Amino acid sequence: MNTQAALDPITWPIGQLDEAIHALARHAGLRPGAGELPPAPHTLLDPPDPAGLERWILGAAARLELEAEAVDTTYADVDQVLRGAGPAILWLRGDGERLLLVLRRRGGRLVALAPDLRARELPIDHVRTAMLAPLEARVRPAIEAMLASARIPAARRARVLRELLLQRLGPRRLPPCWILRTPPGAPFTTLLRGEGVPRRVLALIACQAAELAVFVLSWSLLGKLTLQGQQGAGWWYAWVLLLVTLVPLRMLAVAVQSELSRSLGAALKRRLLVGATAMSPDITRREGAGLLLARVLETGAIEALGLRGGLASLLAVVEFALVLPVLSAGPTPALHVALFVLWALILVALVIRHTRRTRDWSDRRLDLTHHLVEAMVGHRTRLAQETPDRWHLADDRRLGELLASQRRLDASDALFSVLPRCWILLGLAPLLLAYVAGQASPVGLAIGVGGTLLAGRALTSLTTGASALLAAFVAYDRAAPMLRAAAAADRAPPGALLPAPPVPAGEDLVLARGLVFSHPKNPRPILRGIDLTIQPGERLLLEGSSGGGKSTLGALLSGLREPTGGLLLMGGLDRPTLGLAGWRRRVAAAPQFQENHVFSATFGFNLLMGRAWPAGSADFDEAEAVCRELGLGDLLERMPGGLNQMVGETGWQLSHGERCRVFLARALLQRVDLVVLDESFAALDPANLQRALRCVHARARTVLAIAHP
């Protein structure tokens, strides 16, 4: 039986995609929502439409309150994708269009969900062969014939065949696969559950409890051996065995802790990344580059301090649970427990004071970072407007405040390193008094000493964990705008499942009635009572004085802002129905120069970033054609790498006019119904202006150009 025939009973027909994605989510433990999925449109199946199929899967996942990520892979990278697959939907192209639902990887095998809803295991090599067979079918016979004529030994022929296929087909793209998971904007507890954090926490608690129990037992046995004169060899063997048992327990705890750190870090990074990209443009404009960079730096502290503090605090809870009964079994239980609780309360009070100092230090550092970044961005202005003897004044003041705050924080850290050790002296004092008074038995004395040492370890874990955890909360408060943006991200657009055909002539492409917009912290409306109708094929010019709201209206139409009142429809549907993704399939914008950017990437990426990436050869050909129509042909010929030339702050520098034409080309290449151009022609000379107007007229379906009178 060939590989394809072996996989057929396990794969799903593409016509059952709606049932397949729901079943995969349930059996993978993702807890899908109650949204109902319509059947997959037949237009996606005959002939297969990868873009439409991807759009349908992304929208279906959103309706189920999940996230589907499309993973583009090449022939050379398929092994890496399969090793990380699960839960995932693999599209197998061949005699029939089939889907393989992967639940997880287990060693060298994949666990797949069959149409009968049973989990089946199959070798990864079988799946790899099925995915690559359509590509290999075109070149494999010729290569095999060449190897046969070259008389390659049979033992080496398979390896040579793989290498030649890799050289020939390595860059070729495969049909996409889709990873299914909990969305980053979901409640954080749901996100952690999706990463498997709760079961790893329970495993870590069990490991730590077992390790401490063995430690206490070994200490008790040592007391019997030394203080009660137990000299039998068996007792010593038992003690050594307990010590040896601590080694695998510690190794297991470290392994579980490493997995827990990875899971927590992955969940936090996903949430922060989505939040950073989903922040409102008003927030980014108000805070500036310096403060945003400072907030990003704080996110690193959340992960580092939060993970360290959480694990140390978890260990402290386990140790406290063991310390109290051990101290209660000593010669002075009441006094010993009272001193321990009192010392713990003192440390908690110091931790609270340490948190206030950490917050003050964090504010100072945030302010200094913001100031330095803004000073670097505006350095040319300082050169022209301010004398050099005044440059350092604001820097010195902020730096002095930060150093003073740092000294106070260092004093708290030094105190934390001393107080847990002082407990050892305090904890041994009652034991010494009981021993001098003859009230302590040898076993009780051994238990008391062991309990004191264990209590010192618990107090150290308490101070380390609590201070790091509270510092993480301080950093969390500084990065809160990003985290709130992730929670409020647009993640349930039912219109994402809908196709986006061009709006027919005679119907309204844009319909606005009574449109109102005001900033969140300023109730005074910038726009009020705007009525607007745009039909397909129209070329409109919006003129007005500076500050009159032209750019705000353009941002509302392009989806960069949401109206605070009135009605705004795009192709007959509103923003909540389409979602941001659906809205942006209809309209693209070229914002003003100061709000648009050339990224530090290739020239081709900057042109085609609005399309699916990586782009194909046809996309690059179209991008080059648009550039030549806009008068950027000379630039392409000057750059050694052409469309693959690195540009931006760390690459080839573009002039003001070249940047404006890149922004214009980027909007035109998105193939949308409406293109909004905000002051896009202001930096062009008359000749390039004529070229740009001809290109826009030829390539844009509908245009709204914003300009000054």
TORNUMI-903704 format. One record per residue (C-alpha): residue number from 0; residue in one letter; x, y, z. Coordinates in steps of 0.001 Angstrom, whole numbers, padded with zeros to 6 digits. Layout:
<rs>
R	i	aa	u	v	w
R	NUM	A	X	Y	Z
...
</rs>
This chain:
<rs>
R	i	aa	u	v	w
R	0	M	000000	000000	000000
R	1	N	001436	003454	-000948
R	2	T	001602	006395	001422
R	3	Q	-001383	008216	-000082
R	4	A	-003621	005158	000246
R	5	A	-002516	004695	003856
R	6	L	-003414	008291	004708
R	7	D	-006818	008368	002991
R	8	P	-008770	006792	005924
R	9	I	-007255	009376	008304
R	10	T	-007720	012516	006195
R	11	W	-010855	014648	005860
R	12	P	-012417	015798	002587
R	13	I	-012049	019522	002151
R	14	G	-015829	019833	001852
R	15	Q	-016121	018932	005555
R	16	L	-013831	021740	006643
R	17	D	-016462	023245	008959
R	18	E	-016827	019945	010862
R	19	A	-013084	019324	010826
R	20	I	-012017	022612	012418
R	21	H	-014611	022289	015183
R	22	A	-013623	018677	015934
R	23	L	-009922	019551	015987
R	24	A	-010493	022383	018461
R	25	R	-012522	020159	020811
R	26	H	-010168	017182	020800
R	27	A	-007094	019412	021185
R	28	G	-008534	020850	024413
R	29	L	-008849	024419	023096
R	30	R	-012450	024850	024319
R	31	P	-013984	026482	021211
R	32	G	-016835	028940	021565
R	33	A	-020435	028281	020650
R	34	G	-020311	030062	017289
R	35	E	-021856	028223	014351
R	36	L	-019901	027787	011139
R	37	P	-021502	027883	007706
R	38	P	-020443	025172	005230
R	39	A	-017261	025945	003346
R	40	P	-018241	027692	000079
R	41	H	-017952	025501	-003016
R	42	T	-016140	028366	-004737
R	43	L	-013121	027553	-002551
R	44	L	-012975	023970	-003747
R	45	D	-013325	023900	-007511
R	46	P	-010722	024952	-008405
R	47	P	-008949	025210	-005008
R	48	D	-008484	028817	-003918
R	49	P	-005663	029040	-001309
R	50	A	-006340	032714	-000484
R	51	G	-010076	032154	-000090
R	52	L	-009518	028979	001922
R	53	E	-007134	030797	004255
R	54	R	-009590	033654	004730
R	55	W	-012385	031179	005529
R	56	I	-010269	029272	008088
R	57	L	-009138	032487	009814
R	58	G	-012721	033714	010028
R	59	A	-014014	030324	011203
R	60	A	-011413	030238	013974
R	61	A	-012451	033747	015040
R	62	R	-016084	032646	015270
R	63	L	-014988	029793	017528
R	64	E	-013079	032353	019674
R	65	L	-009777	030818	018593
R	66	E	-006836	031914	016478
R	67	A	-005631	030257	013284
R	68	E	-002183	031183	012026
R	69	A	-001314	030434	008419
R	70	V	002174	028948	008113
R	71	D	003829	029232	004711
R	72	T	006545	026678	004211
R	73	T	008901	025558	001494
R	74	Y	010137	022161	000427
R	75	A	013318	022686	002463
R	76	D	011505	023670	005676
R	77	V	008764	021048	005789
R	78	D	010516	018944	008463
R	79	Q	010709	021911	010827
R	80	V	007003	022653	010329
R	81	L	005987	019044	010990
R	82	R	008064	018882	014181
R	83	G	006166	021869	015581
R	84	A	002718	020987	014214
R	85	G	-000242	020437	016495
R	86	P	-003009	021269	016701
R	87	A	-002836	022047	013002
R	88	I	-004630	021600	009684
R	89	L	-002383	020275	006889
R	90	W	-003556	020610	003294
R	91	L	-002484	017595	001245
R	92	R	-002572	018254	-002509
R	93	G	-002715	015265	-004826
R	94	D	-005342	013240	-006640
R	95	G	-007948	014717	-004271
R	96	E	-007940	017732	-001977
R	97	R	-007677	016322	001557
R	98	L	-007024	017718	005057
R	99	L	-004978	016073	007802
R	100	L	-005878	017201	011334
R	101	V	-002822	016952	013590
R	102	L	-003432	016954	017339
R	103	R	000175	016735	018542
R	104	R	003599	015288	017887
R	105	R	004714	012271	019887
R	106	G	008375	011504	019271
R	107	G	008829	010623	015611
R	108	R	005091	010233	015007
R	109	L	002113	012538	014576
R	110	V	-001204	011979	016342
R	111	A	-003968	012763	013839
R	112	L	-007736	012997	014254
R	113	A	-009573	010742	011786
R	114	P	-013102	011448	010460
R	115	D	-014451	008860	012916
R	116	L	-013082	011205	015682
R	117	R	-010496	008655	016814
R	118	A	-006833	009589	017320
R	119	R	-004449	007685	015048
R	120	E	-000654	007695	015098
R	121	L	001378	007762	011911
R	122	P	005067	008308	011124
R	123	I	006140	011845	010295
R	124	D	007932	010509	007203
R	125	H	004611	009330	005739
R	126	V	003094	012790	006129
R	127	R	006208	014410	004696
R	128	T	006081	012128	001652
R	129	A	002398	012921	001067
R	130	M	003007	016680	001295
R	131	L	005989	016643	-001070
R	132	A	004717	014102	-003599
R	133	P	002934	016636	-005914
R	134	L	006126	018690	-006249
R	135	E	008439	015705	-006602
R	136	A	006264	014018	-009233
R	137	R	007457	016466	-011897
R	138	V	011209	016050	-011399
R	139	R	011699	012755	-009564
R	140	P	011544	010404	-012628
R	141	A	014225	012390	-014458
R	142	I	016517	012459	-011408
R	143	E	016058	008739	-010803
R	144	A	016877	008014	-014437
R	145	M	020001	010159	-014171
R	146	L	021130	008317	-011026
R	147	A	020540	004971	-012694
R	148	S	022604	005982	-015736
R	149	A	025354	007289	-013444
R	150	R	025455	003866	-011730
R	151	I	025141	005309	-008213
R	152	P	025293	002397	-005720
R	153	A	021879	001402	-004403
R	154	A	022981	001967	-000792
R	155	R	023706	005620	-001536
R	156	R	021036	006292	-004148
R	157	A	018256	007287	-001692
R	158	R	020478	009833	000052
R	159	V	021712	011303	-003253
R	160	L	018115	011489	-004487
R	161	R	017051	013456	-001372
R	162	E	019920	015921	-001762
R	163	L	019212	016505	-005451
R	164	L	015521	016997	-004796
R	165	L	016381	019473	-002044
R	166	Q	018678	021412	-004367
R	167	R	016073	021453	-007121
R	168	L	012914	022084	-005087
R	169	G	014185	023694	-001875
R	170	P	012717	027208	-002430
R	171	R	009401	025922	-003845
R	172	R	006407	026753	-001656
R	173	L	003987	024145	-000383
R	174	P	000266	024594	000272
R	175	P	-000185	026449	003560
R	176	C	-001000	024775	006850
R	177	W	-002827	026412	009747
R	178	I	-001922	026258	013432
R	179	L	-004946	026433	015753
R	180	R	-004571	027908	019248
R	181	T	-006050	030146	021916
R	182	P	-005992	033817	020792
R	183	P	-003520	036117	022612
R	184	G	-006339	038497	023560
R	185	A	-008265	035819	025468
R	186	P	-008406	035990	029294
R	187	F	-004918	035318	030587
R	188	T	-006051	032252	032530
R	189	T	-007439	030779	029314
R	190	L	-004199	031589	027531
R	191	L	-002160	029877	030251
R	192	R	-004419	026847	030143
R	193	G	-003903	026616	026396
R	194	E	-000124	026573	026956
R	195	G	-000445	023770	029533
R	196	V	000712	025942	032451
R	197	P	-001654	024578	035189
R	198	R	-000514	020968	034849
R	199	R	003133	022041	034860
R	200	V	002539	024087	038025
R	201	L	001030	021046	039741
R	202	A	003949	018918	038576
R	203	L	006424	021468	039947
R	204	I	004625	021605	043318
R	205	A	004735	017806	043512
R	206	C	008463	017761	042694
R	207	Q	009284	020479	045233
R	208	A	007169	018826	047938
R	209	A	008820	015448	047331
R	210	E	012281	017004	047392
R	211	L	011624	018828	050668
R	212	A	010049	015733	052230
R	213	V	013138	013681	051373
R	214	F	015338	016491	052727
R	215	V	013456	016546	056055
R	216	L	013530	012749	056254
R	217	S	017269	012642	055594
R	218	W	017880	015276	058280
R	219	S	015756	013333	060760
R	220	L	017645	010143	059964
R	221	L	020948	011956	060393
R	222	G	019787	013045	063853
R	223	K	019119	009427	064786
R	224	L	022543	008388	063538
R	225	T	024504	011107	065336
R	226	L	022497	011864	068471
R	227	Q	020973	008479	069343
R	228	G	023985	006359	068523
R	229	Q	022371	004355	065710
R	230	Q	025479	002807	064170
R	231	G	024003	000038	062004
R	232	A	025256	-000012	058417
R	233	G	021678	-000207	057149
R	234	W	020841	003177	058649
R	235	W	023820	004761	056912
R	236	Y	022859	003122	053607
R	237	A	019354	004491	054025
R	238	W	020711	007990	054645
R	239	V	022963	007813	051559
R	240	L	020040	006516	049505
R	241	L	017945	009504	050567
R	242	L	020717	011890	049540
R	243	V	021047	010149	046178
R	244	T	017256	010373	045710
R	245	L	017505	014156	045981
R	246	V	019514	014285	042733
R	247	P	016850	012925	040305
R	248	L	014151	014876	042156
R	249	R	016132	018090	041692
R	250	M	016772	017276	038017
R	251	L	013079	016581	037448
R	252	A	012113	019824	039201
R	253	V	014563	021796	037042
R	254	A	013183	020174	033867
R	255	V	009579	020957	034850
R	256	Q	010576	024493	035834
R	257	S	012238	024997	032453
R	258	E	009086	023852	030631
R	259	L	006953	026062	032865
R	260	S	009167	029069	032128
R	261	R	008960	028383	028407
R	262	S	005155	028096	028496
R	263	L	004695	031241	030570
R	264	G	007161	033163	028431
R	265	A	005433	032078	025217
R	266	A	002003	033150	026495
R	267	L	003311	036503	027720
R	268	K	005294	037249	024542
R	269	R	002300	036475	022337
R	270	R	000072	038772	024357
R	271	L	002599	041613	024444
R	272	L	003359	041333	020731
R	273	V	-000304	041508	019802
R	274	G	-000839	044364	022247
R	275	A	002092	046370	020874
R	276	T	000740	046101	017323
R	277	A	-002894	046682	018338
R	278	M	-002372	049924	020268
R	279	S	-004510	052839	019171
R	280	P	-002761	055313	016836
R	281	D	-003845	058075	019211
R	282	I	-001882	056470	022059
R	283	T	001250	056001	019966
R	284	R	001047	059580	018726
R	285	R	000501	061006	022211
R	286	E	003258	059060	023981
R	287	G	005997	059360	021379
R	288	A	008834	057009	020426
R	289	G	010767	057389	023690
R	290	L	007957	056425	026041
R	291	L	006864	053551	023800
R	292	L	010410	052185	023744
R	293	A	010563	052478	027530
R	294	R	007312	050502	027824
R	295	V	008712	047813	025538
R	296	L	011783	047562	027769
R	297	E	009489	047097	030758
R	298	T	007897	044078	029107
R	299	G	011214	042252	029379
R	300	A	011147	042850	033135
R	301	I	007641	041362	033341
R	302	E	008840	038060	031953
R	303	A	012179	037884	033776
R	304	L	010937	039044	037185
R	305	G	007512	037462	036924
R	306	L	008843	034022	036107
R	307	R	011569	034163	038741
R	308	G	009274	035640	041377
R	309	G	006403	033294	040640
R	310	L	008553	030180	040861
R	311	A	010324	031375	044016
R	312	S	006988	032295	045628
R	313	L	005591	028881	044717
R	314	L	008596	027252	046353
R	315	A	008123	029472	049419
R	316	V	004498	028315	049783
R	317	V	005591	024663	049709
R	318	E	008400	025324	052189
R	319	F	006134	027258	054561
R	320	A	003699	024342	054521
R	321	L	006509	022079	055767
R	322	V	008254	024530	058101
R	323	L	005366	025050	060529
R	324	P	004816	021335	061391
R	325	V	008575	020761	061638
R	326	L	009045	023698	064051
R	327	S	006005	022501	066014
R	328	A	007760	019144	066570
R	329	G	010839	020810	068098
R	330	P	011645	021387	071782
R	331	T	010148	024942	071896
R	332	P	007244	024821	069436
R	333	A	005219	027878	070523
R	334	L	008206	030239	070817
R	335	H	009816	028930	067654
R	336	V	006667	029303	065526
R	337	A	005926	032768	066979
R	338	L	009439	034024	066183
R	339	F	009224	032610	062673
R	340	V	005842	034260	061950
R	341	L	007065	037586	063410
R	342	W	010209	037499	061280
R	343	A	008150	036661	058185
R	344	L	005835	039652	058848
R	345	I	008852	041952	059185
R	346	L	010156	040739	055857
R	347	V	006743	041258	054227
R	348	A	006693	044864	055473
R	349	L	010162	045415	054031
R	350	V	009067	043883	050729
R	351	I	006181	046376	050541
R	352	R	008609	049261	051119
R	353	H	010929	047744	048509
R	354	T	008037	047716	046027
R	355	R	007438	051442	046512
R	356	R	011117	052105	045879
R	357	T	011011	049882	042805
R	358	R	008043	051850	041449
R	359	D	009895	055133	041980
R	360	W	013028	053750	040291
R	361	S	010960	052444	037380
R	362	D	009335	055871	036890
R	363	R	012750	057550	036854
R	364	R	014139	055048	034367
R	365	L	011060	055390	032154
R	366	D	011422	059163	032124
R	367	L	015157	059027	031363
R	368	T	014691	056535	028514
R	369	H	011929	058667	027018
R	370	H	014047	061810	027278
R	371	L	017156	060241	025719
R	372	V	015282	058727	022769
R	373	E	013472	061980	022035
R	374	A	016782	063850	022319
R	375	M	018409	061508	019787
R	376	V	015474	061805	017388
R	377	G	015619	065591	017613
R	378	H	019421	065894	017699
R	379	R	019626	067809	014433
R	380	T	017152	070337	015758
R	381	R	019226	070743	018935
R	382	L	022310	071358	016831
R	383	A	020550	074206	015046
R	384	Q	018492	075681	017885
R	385	E	020344	075151	021202
R	386	T	023874	075895	022333
R	387	P	025997	072833	023292
R	388	D	026611	074073	026859
R	389	R	022908	073544	027635
R	390	W	022491	070025	026189
R	391	H	023470	068212	029363
R	392	L	021288	070096	031871
R	393	A	018108	068044	031538
R	394	D	020166	064853	031139
R	395	D	022076	065471	034377
R	396	R	018948	066219	036375
R	397	R	017181	063040	035276
R	398	L	020303	060951	035728
R	399	G	020819	062300	039247
R	400	E	017246	061445	040217
R	401	L	017675	057924	038832
R	402	L	020938	057372	040734
R	403	A	019383	058543	044006
R	404	S	016484	056174	043512
R	405	Q	018923	053382	042620
R	406	R	020831	053899	045895
R	407	R	017630	053518	047907
R	408	L	016764	050374	045992
R	409	D	020243	048913	046546
R	410	A	019898	049515	050290
R	411	S	016713	047430	050311
R	412	D	018424	044657	048358
R	413	A	021300	044600	050829
R	414	L	018851	044339	053728
R	415	F	017110	041403	052042
R	416	S	020387	039526	051768
R	417	V	021098	039936	055508
R	418	L	017758	039433	057284
R	419	P	017092	035797	056270
R	420	R	020560	034901	057568
R	421	C	019880	036746	060825
R	422	W	016966	034388	061311
R	423	I	019394	031490	061755
R	424	L	020830	033158	064873
R	425	L	017372	034074	066137
R	426	G	016006	030575	065442
R	427	L	018902	028809	067163
R	428	A	018588	030902	070351
R	429	P	015498	029054	071757
R	430	L	017134	025721	070952
R	431	L	020285	026734	072805
R	432	L	018271	027814	075852
R	433	A	016304	024559	075848
R	434	Y	019508	022528	075524
R	435	V	021171	024391	078435
R	436	A	018049	023899	080566
R	437	G	018042	020178	079712
R	438	Q	014560	020385	078141
R	439	A	015576	019198	074634
R	440	S	015973	015577	073641
R	441	P	018604	014756	071017
R	442	V	015936	013969	068401
R	443	G	013948	017105	069239
R	444	L	017119	019191	069073
R	445	A	017953	017739	065643
R	446	I	014423	018456	064416
R	447	G	014645	022009	065759
R	448	V	017975	022678	064019
R	449	G	016676	021201	060771
R	450	G	013470	023227	061055
R	451	T	015481	026406	061637
R	452	L	017570	025792	058522
R	453	L	014460	024962	056508
R	454	A	012775	028115	057823
R	455	G	015777	030184	056716
R	456	R	015470	028688	053264
R	457	A	011725	029475	053222
R	458	L	012344	033108	054263
R	459	T	014958	033503	051536
R	460	S	012500	032139	048977
R	461	L	009831	034494	050362
R	462	T	011934	037644	050023
R	463	T	013344	036662	046626
R	464	G	009995	035621	045220
R	465	A	007838	038362	046691
R	466	S	010207	041198	045758
R	467	A	010627	039914	042190
R	468	L	006906	039256	041820
R	469	L	005945	042717	043047
R	470	A	008584	044280	040794
R	471	A	006999	042380	037906
R	472	F	003628	043900	038853
R	473	V	005228	047352	038733
R	474	A	006545	046609	035242
R	475	Y	003134	045177	034329
R	476	D	001520	048474	035343
R	477	R	003932	050371	033072
R	478	A	003192	048068	030128
R	479	A	-000567	048020	030827
R	480	P	-001541	049958	027638
R	481	M	-000084	047171	025500
R	482	L	-001784	044432	027497
R	483	R	-005127	046239	027420
R	484	A	-004770	046667	023664
R	485	A	-004245	042893	023299
R	486	A	-007397	042163	025307
R	487	A	-009417	044602	023180
R	488	A	-007931	043517	019856
R	489	D	-010340	042924	016985
R	490	R	-010571	039120	017116
R	491	A	-014160	038162	016256
R	492	P	-014978	039488	012785
R	493	P	-017791	037347	011335
R	494	G	-017368	039159	008049
R	495	A	-013920	037637	007660
R	496	L	-015611	034557	006178
R	497	L	-017274	036645	003483
R	498	P	-015674	037051	000053
R	499	A	-014818	040609	-000987
R	500	P	-015790	040979	-004665
R	501	P	-015623	044490	-006148
R	502	V	-018706	046586	-005480
R	503	P	-020719	046887	-008722
R	504	A	-021011	050258	-010399
R	505	G	-024051	052210	-009287
R	506	E	-023952	050881	-005704
R	507	D	-022404	052771	-002813
R	508	L	-018867	051763	-001960
R	509	V	-018802	054099	001078
R	510	L	-021876	055391	002860
R	511	A	-021506	057757	005848
R	512	R	-024431	059387	007651
R	513	G	-024101	061704	010647
R	514	L	-020485	060668	011226
R	515	V	-018988	061925	014527
R	516	F	-015478	061543	015919
R	517	S	-013822	062846	019083
R	518	H	-010670	061818	020926
R	519	P	-011138	059737	024120
R	520	K	-009823	062463	026453
R	521	N	-011379	065387	024586
R	522	P	-015197	065337	024363
R	523	R	-015228	068150	021813
R	524	P	-015922	066500	018406
R	525	I	-013365	066934	015646
R	526	L	-015927	065791	013078
R	527	R	-019686	066198	013494
R	528	G	-022598	065308	011213
R	529	I	-020518	064193	008215
R	530	D	-022541	062771	005305
R	531	L	-020571	061178	002486
R	532	T	-021229	058801	-000411
R	533	I	-018503	057324	-002635
R	534	Q	-019334	055112	-005593
R	535	P	-016966	052738	-007404
R	536	G	-014751	054386	-009973
R	537	E	-014974	057925	-008560
R	538	R	-011918	060178	-008177
R	539	L	-012549	062615	-005329
R	540	L	-010486	065503	-003989
R	541	L	-010962	066559	-000359
R	542	E	-009629	070055	000344
R	543	G	-009657	072108	003519
R	544	S	-007600	074236	005852
R	545	S	-004992	072746	008152
R	546	G	-006536	071207	011289
R	547	G	-009988	070990	009730
R	548	G	-010306	067204	010127
R	549	K	-009372	066002	006604
R	550	S	-006851	063426	007821
R	551	T	-009217	062302	010584
R	552	L	-011923	061576	008009
R	553	G	-009383	059665	005909
R	554	A	-008371	057625	008968
R	555	L	-012025	056770	009650
R	556	L	-012564	055621	006073
R	557	S	-009396	053504	006072
R	558	G	-010122	051860	009441
R	559	L	-007247	053485	011347
R	560	R	-009829	055029	013693
R	561	E	-013361	054111	014651
R	562	P	-016161	056692	014642
R	563	T	-017685	057649	017980
R	564	G	-021103	058221	016421
R	565	G	-023095	057961	013216
R	566	L	-023144	055298	010510
R	567	L	-020238	054219	008304
R	568	L	-020629	051366	005807
R	569	M	-018082	049872	003427
R	570	G	-019680	047827	000672
R	571	G	-022931	047779	002652
R	572	L	-021373	046382	005865
R	573	D	-020168	048136	009013
R	574	R	-016871	047733	010905
R	575	P	-018184	045361	013640
R	576	T	-019462	043008	010939
R	577	L	-016345	043040	008770
R	578	G	-013744	043364	011490
R	579	L	-010515	045227	010802
R	580	A	-009229	042468	008487
R	581	G	-012387	042514	006388
R	582	W	-012442	046323	006289
R	583	R	-008842	046518	005120
R	584	R	-009593	044150	002238
R	585	R	-011737	046988	000870
R	586	V	-009639	050075	001546
R	587	A	-005959	051031	001786
R	588	A	-004416	054299	002883
R	589	A	-001199	056208	002415
R	590	P	-001087	058355	005595
R	591	Q	000813	061605	005843
R	592	F	004608	061489	005703
R	593	Q	005163	061812	009450
R	594	E	002789	058907	010134
R	595	N	004175	056592	007456
R	596	H	007392	054628	007629
R	597	V	010024	052841	005605
R	598	F	010893	049706	007553
R	599	S	014416	048356	007893
R	600	A	013837	045539	005410
R	601	T	014113	044930	001690
R	602	F	012694	047383	-000795
R	603	G	010338	044664	-002036
R	604	F	008995	044005	001448
R	605	N	008277	047701	001947
R	606	L	006284	047715	-001281
R	607	L	004404	044421	-000797
R	608	M	003896	044377	002978
R	609	G	000135	044738	002475
R	610	R	-000001	041387	000670
R	611	A	000590	037822	001791
R	612	W	004267	037249	002541
R	613	P	006551	035795	001247
R	614	A	005578	037249	-002097
R	615	G	005765	035356	-005386
R	616	S	007549	036267	-008603
R	617	A	004352	037735	-010076
R	618	D	004048	040065	-007062
R	619	F	007626	041295	-007529
R	620	D	007042	041861	-011242
R	621	E	003965	043966	-010486
R	622	A	005833	045924	-007793
R	623	E	008648	046724	-010219
R	624	A	006151	047844	-012866
R	625	V	004428	050211	-010422
R	626	C	007791	051631	-009340
R	627	R	008759	052395	-012933
R	628	E	005388	054027	-013564
R	629	L	006010	056260	-010525
R	630	G	009467	057278	-011727
R	631	L	011437	055006	-009355
R	632	G	013092	053056	-012167
R	633	D	016388	054973	-011786
R	634	L	016384	054176	-008067
R	635	L	015941	050453	-008758
R	636	E	018849	050518	-011206
R	637	R	021122	052376	-008751
R	638	M	020487	049964	-005879
R	639	P	022795	046907	-006196
R	640	G	020144	044546	-004856
R	641	G	017172	045975	-006734
R	642	L	013962	044965	-004976
R	643	N	016062	042877	-002553
R	644	Q	018096	045886	-001413
R	645	M	017888	046661	002309
R	646	V	016447	050147	002882
R	647	G	015456	052194	005921
R	648	E	017459	053565	008830
R	649	T	020010	050706	008649
R	650	G	020071	050401	004855
R	651	W	019820	052460	001688
R	652	Q	018553	055934	002530
R	653	L	015602	057221	000506
R	654	S	014903	060873	-000172
R	655	H	011671	062574	000860
R	656	G	010185	062306	-002615
R	657	E	011266	058666	-003006
R	658	R	009649	057774	000308
R	659	C	006390	059433	-000733
R	660	R	006306	057380	-003930
R	661	V	007077	054184	-001976
R	662	F	004071	054936	000263
R	663	L	001961	055563	-002812
R	664	A	003081	052316	-004487
R	665	R	002447	050363	-001254
R	666	A	-001193	051511	-001222
R	667	L	-001753	050849	-004941
R	668	L	-000299	047323	-004734
R	669	Q	-002911	046195	-002209
R	670	R	-005586	045840	-004938
R	671	V	-008434	047275	-002878
R	672	D	-011655	049044	-003854
R	673	L	-010752	052417	-002318
R	674	V	-007361	054121	-001963
R	675	V	-007115	057075	000456
R	676	L	-004125	059336	-000292
R	677	D	-003347	061902	002415
R	678	E	-000985	064606	001140
R	679	S	000740	061941	-000994
R	680	F	001730	064337	-003815
R	681	A	002985	067288	-001739
R	682	A	006709	066422	-001985
R	683	L	006765	065678	-005745
R	684	D	008114	067922	-008483
R	685	P	005822	068612	-011468
R	686	A	007240	065816	-013661
R	687	N	006962	063128	-010985
R	688	L	003552	064491	-009986
R	689	Q	002264	063860	-013515
R	690	R	003693	060315	-013481
R	691	A	002112	059616	-010101
R	692	L	-001298	060911	-011195
R	693	R	-001239	058756	-014326
R	694	C	-000280	055676	-012280
R	695	V	-003013	056287	-009704
R	696	H	-005597	056875	-012405
R	697	A	-004625	053629	-014176
R	698	R	-004308	051330	-011158
R	699	A	-006699	052533	-008445
R	700	R	-010364	051574	-008734
R	701	T	-011595	054450	-006554
R	702	V	-009533	057312	-005100
R	703	L	-010007	059862	-002338
R	704	A	-007125	062359	-002408
R	705	I	-006665	064736	000545
R	706	A	-004795	067978	-000065
R	707	H	-004569	071627	000948
R	708	P	-006304	074182	-001301
</rs>
